[in-house]
Amino acid sequence: TQIVTAAPLSGNGTASSPLTLQTSTASDPDASRQPFNKRILSNVGQTGATLETVPAGKILVIEFLTGYTGTVDSVPNTLLELTINGTLAAYISPRNYFNTSPGFRLWNYPEPLKLRLTSGQVLAVSFYSGGENLVLLNGYYVNAP
């Protein structure tokens, strides 16, 4: 007995022509993506620290930033700044905080982004707060056209 198939299946179900699933990465836009994850741990007042220099022939897309800044209660807010080649790309203030112990706050950074850097561009970060900072950046590299 043979089976008649159509894409994405091929074969006719016999021993000499088993059923197989045809796959193609040519039409998959995610196939060329190379994951990018960067962890930044910083103390008080770090400014202009280089996070990443985009290699030749690549494009870096940053899609999400998450993390926290720890401060004492008397700090009214905290700020994080991302720059590309020294030019402001994102200025982020946490949306909320929670008290972890008397006199101490953790400010949350849940921030969707869409930053695009090309070959040779430099991504840098500055923290404007009175405490410890932990930030995670997520995105991907693709080959430049």
PLY file of the C-alpha trace (Angstrom):
ply
format ascii 1.0
element vertex 145
property float x
property float y
property float z
element edge 144
property int vertex1
property int vertex2
end_header
0.00 0.00 0.00
1.26 3.44 -0.90
0.26 6.83 0.49
-0.08 9.92 -1.69
1.42 12.98 0.05
1.75 16.71 -0.44
4.30 19.17 0.98
5.57 19.33 3.66
5.48 15.50 3.62
7.40 13.43 1.11
7.65 9.70 0.42
4.89 7.18 -0.11
5.00 5.25 3.19
6.86 2.19 1.90
10.15 0.73 3.14
11.96 2.09 0.09
10.29 5.52 0.39
9.39 6.26 4.03
7.37 9.32 4.97
9.56 12.29 5.88
8.87 15.88 6.83
10.47 18.40 4.51
12.01 21.36 6.32
13.55 24.50 4.98
15.35 27.32 6.73
15.32 29.48 3.60
11.96 31.02 4.51
12.54 31.06 8.27
13.54 34.60 9.31
14.80 33.33 12.68
17.21 30.75 11.17
20.09 33.23 10.84
19.68 34.72 14.34
22.47 34.20 16.82
21.34 34.76 20.44
22.78 37.72 22.34
22.63 37.88 26.14
24.64 40.28 28.25
24.75 40.52 32.04
25.87 43.78 33.63
26.68 44.02 37.33
27.71 47.46 38.48
28.12 49.47 41.62
27.39 53.12 42.30
27.62 55.63 39.47
29.26 53.63 36.68
29.19 55.72 33.51
29.97 54.97 29.89
31.01 51.33 30.36
31.30 49.51 27.04
28.99 46.50 26.85
29.48 45.35 23.28
31.20 46.34 20.07
29.37 44.89 17.07
31.72 42.74 14.97
32.28 43.36 11.27
29.56 41.92 9.06
26.98 41.73 11.87
23.89 43.61 13.07
22.90 43.48 16.74
19.23 43.82 17.72
18.45 44.29 21.42
14.85 43.43 22.29
14.59 43.36 26.06
16.21 44.73 29.20
15.46 43.40 32.65
17.09 43.72 36.04
17.12 45.76 39.22
18.83 48.56 41.07
19.16 48.41 44.83
18.99 51.70 46.76
18.27 53.02 50.21
14.77 54.38 50.85
15.91 57.99 50.63
16.75 57.66 46.90
13.63 58.91 45.07
14.36 57.16 41.77
17.14 55.68 39.65
18.07 55.92 35.98
19.86 53.82 33.40
21.18 55.16 30.11
22.20 53.19 27.00
24.27 54.88 24.31
25.36 53.88 20.82
28.70 55.45 19.86
28.18 58.00 22.64
24.71 59.08 21.45
21.71 58.50 23.72
19.72 55.45 22.57
17.56 54.71 25.62
16.96 56.49 28.90
15.18 54.15 31.31
13.66 54.79 34.70
12.28 51.77 36.59
8.51 51.58 36.76
8.22 50.35 40.33
10.08 49.15 43.38
9.52 46.94 46.37
10.99 47.07 49.84
13.21 44.09 50.58
14.17 45.06 54.11
13.80 48.15 56.30
15.51 51.05 54.58
16.25 49.24 51.30
14.45 49.17 47.90
14.79 47.14 44.73
13.78 49.05 41.58
12.61 46.78 38.73
13.57 47.13 35.07
11.15 45.16 32.86
11.70 47.03 29.60
11.00 45.95 26.03
13.43 47.68 23.66
14.19 47.74 19.98
17.76 48.90 19.51
19.64 48.16 16.29
23.42 48.45 16.07
25.50 47.91 12.95
29.09 46.76 12.41
31.59 48.67 14.52
29.04 50.46 16.69
29.62 50.46 20.45
26.87 49.94 23.03
27.61 51.47 26.44
25.71 51.83 29.73
25.61 54.40 32.51
23.88 53.98 35.86
22.67 56.99 37.84
21.77 55.64 41.25
23.11 55.15 44.70
23.30 51.38 44.73
24.08 48.06 43.11
22.80 47.39 39.59
22.13 44.13 37.80
20.84 44.33 34.23
20.33 41.67 31.57
20.10 42.53 27.87
18.60 40.07 25.40
18.49 40.08 21.63
20.25 38.57 18.66
22.88 39.02 15.98
22.19 38.62 12.27
24.53 38.82 9.31
24.63 42.26 7.69
23.34 42.38 4.11
0 1
1 2
2 3
3 4
4 5
5 6
6 7
7 8
8 9
9 10
10 11
11 12
12 13
13 14
14 15
15 16
16 17
17 18
18 19
19 20
20 21
21 22
22 23
23 24
24 25
25 26
26 27
27 28
28 29
29 30
30 31
31 32
32 33
33 34
34 35
35 36
36 37
37 38
38 39
39 40
40 41
41 42
42 43
43 44
44 45
45 46
46 47
47 48
48 49
49 50
50 51
51 52
52 53
53 54
54 55
55 56
56 57
57 58
58 59
59 60
60 61
61 62
62 63
63 64
64 65
65 66
66 67
67 68
68 69
69 70
70 71
71 72
72 73
73 74
74 75
75 76
76 77
77 78
78 79
79 80
80 81
81 82
82 83
83 84
84 85
85 86
86 87
87 88
88 89
89 90
90 91
91 92
92 93
93 94
94 95
95 96
96 97
97 98
98 99
99 100
100 101
101 102
102 103
103 104
104 105
105 106
106 107
107 108
108 109
109 110
110 111
111 112
112 113
113 114
114 115
115 116
116 117
117 118
118 119
119 120
120 121
121 122
122 123
123 124
124 125
125 126
126 127
127 128
128 129
129 130
130 131
131 132
132 133
133 134
134 135
135 136
136 137
137 138
138 139
139 140
140 141
141 142
142 143
143 144
